């Protein structure tokens, strides 16, 4: 019984640590930029978050998770909405302006 009790208390302690650190370490984005204690830096994660936000502003039913996990969803979204000025940095390689579209 003592072994099961210590295992249970270890699991509870690990869950408590995981829960508190995940709340602290959440990524905060401001457009294409990640907010850090040193200032803002451009990150692919925040660029993809921004793509989802802009797409949602057009009424698209897309989540940031879909953009992160499905590269084709990102490419399609950028090809269709890439001329929006809010996506110039996020969709630089996929925008219609960059591949000769009219």
Secondary structure, 3 states (H helix, E strand, C coil): CHHHHHHHHHHHHHHHHHHHHHHHCCCCEECCEEEECCEEEECHHHHHHHHHHHHHHCCCCCCHHHHHHCHHHHHHHHHHHCCCHHHCCCCCCCCHHHCCCC
